[in-house]
């Protein structure tokens, strides 16, 4: 919990969104009464308001989330990269352009004339897999995460296992963050992938050896 303000002040907007959605889902799925849920919601919104007032730059970043104009380079550049990656996939739908070949293809064949950056990935995990490995490679990635979601949801519904709910929140945050960054086995993000596998391994180990259920709060 002490790290959350630090994460917020990093001003990575997708992290704000993923944390907010994960918290909301965890709260709604938790076995707590309506009054406590409302109290938690109010506390979260008040905390967000205070944090944004303390950091004007964070408030500016928040307002820029929906700005896709050319002047907002961060957002506009992502749209151009997503378009380039989509075009790669359309041209090479089965096998993609090859693992680690995105950058070369992007620079020489698919980069938009409006682009102002030379990125090594399209800032989207799904588009990274589609452009580099096509449908064959992407099938494995999608199947893996569908299974992880299915397993954690099924486990939580079956016995209200607190670890399953925590892991589900991690999956949701990781997946949302993957929409605007290539954080799964990509350049500069190896540690994120390693940490993800550590959490996944701990989840399955704990799930198989420890049985902890939520108590219903009154």
N, C-alpha and C positions, 0 to 999 in steps of 0.2 A: 504493500500500500504506500510506503514511503517513496517508492520509485515513481509512482504515477504522476505527481506534479512535474518531476524531471522529464518524464516522457512527453507530457503535454507541452512543456516549454521548448521541446525540440522542434515544435511547429511542423511536424509531419502530419499532414491533414488526414491521410488515410488511417493513421494510427488512432487519431481521435475518433474517427467513425467506427473503426473496428472495436475499440474499447467500449464505446457507448453502446453499440448493438450487443456485444457480448454480455455486458453488465445487465442490460435490459432482459435478455433471454434467461440469464442465470436467475435473476430476481423473479421473473414470471414463472419459471419452472420449479423454483424452490418451494418447499412445503411451509410457507408462512402465510399468515392471514392478510386480508386486504389492508387493514390499517397499517401494518408494518410495511407493506409494499408501497403504499402511498407516502409514508414517512421517508422511506429510502429514496423514492423518486424525487421528492421535494429536496432532500439533502443533496442529491446528485446535481440537480439543476442549480441550486444555490452555489454549490462548490464550483461548478463550471462558470457561472456568472462572475464569481469573485476572481477566479483564475484569469479569466479573459480581461477583467478590469485592471488587474495587476500588470498584465503584459499587453500593451497596445499593439505590438507586432503580432501577437497571437490572434488578436481580434481582426486585424487586417487579413491575416492568412485564412481565418475562418470565412470571412466575407468573400474571399477569392475562390472558394471551392467550386462555385457554379459559373465562374467567369471563363469562357472558352474563346475569348477574343485573341487576336494576334498579339496584343500588348501583354497578355498574361502568358509569358513564354512557357512556364512550367506546364500549364494545362494544354495549351495549343500544341506544344511539341509532342506531348503524349498522343494526341489525336493523330498527328502526322506519322508517328512511329507505329501506332496501331494499324493505320491504313497501309503502311509499307509491309508490316508483318502479315496482314491479311492477304495482300497481293502475292507475297511469297508463297503462302499456303495455297492460294488459288492456282498458281502456276505449278506448284509441286505438291499436290494434295495427298499422295500416298506416302512418300518417304521424306518429304520436306527437302530443304537445301543441304541438310547434313548437320550433325552436331558440331557446334562452334563455328559454323560457317555463316551465321546470321550477319555478323559485322561486315565481312567481306562482300556479301551480297547486297547488304543495305547501302554501303558506301558506293559501290560501283553500279548497281542496277536498280535499286528501289528507293533511294533517298529522295524525298520531295524537294523541289527547288525552294520551297518556303522554309525548309528546316534550317535551324541555326545551331544545332548540336550534332555531335557524332557519337551516338550511344552504342554500346556493345550489346544491348538487349532492348526489346520493345517495351519494357516496363509493364509487362503483363505475363504471368506464368503460362497461362493457357495458350496465348499467342506465341510465346517462346517455343513451346512444345510443337504447336501446329506448324510454325514456320520452319523449325529445324528438323523435326522428326515426322511431320505429317500425321495422318490418321493412325498409322501403326504405332508410333511412339506415344501419341497422345492418349490412345486407348488405355495403355497401362497406367498412366498418370491419373486419368479420370476414374478408372476402376478402383485404384488404390484409395483415393479419397472418398469415393462413394461407400466403399466398404468400411472405412474408418468412421464415417458419419453414421452409417447403419449400425455398426457395433456399439458405439458409444450411446446412441439414442435408445437402442434396444436394451442395453444393459441398465440404463437409468430408468426406463419405464418399468423394467422387470422388478427391480428391488430398490430404486431410488438411491443408487450408489453415488456417494458424493464425488468420488474420483472420476466416475463416468461423466458427471455434469461438468466438472472442472476441465476435463479433457475436451469435451464438446465445445466449451467456451474457447479453448485454445485453438481448436480446429476452425471455428467460425472466424476468429480474429486473424488467423494465418491465411485463410481463404480470402477474406476481404482485403487484407493487405496485398495479396497476390494479384489483385485486380489492377493495381497501379505500379507494381514493382515486380521484378523477377527475383524473388527471394528463395526460390527452390532450386538448388544445385546450379547456381549461376555465378558469373564473375563477381567477386567482391562480397558474395553472400554465403560463402561456404560455412561460416560459423552458424548462420541462421539455420541452415539445413541440418548441420550436426546437432544443434540444440533441439530441433524439431524431432529428430530420430531418438534422442535421449528421452525426451518427454513421452514420446510414443512407446518406447520400450518400458519406461517406468509405469505407464498406464496399464499395459498388458500384464506386467509382472504383479503390480498391486492388485489388479482385478482378479488375478488367478490365485492370489495367496491371502488377500485380506478382504473381509466382507464388512463394510461400514455403510450404514443406511442413515438417511435423514430422520431426525425426530420431527414430528409435527408440532410446530409452535402454536400455542393457543393465545 
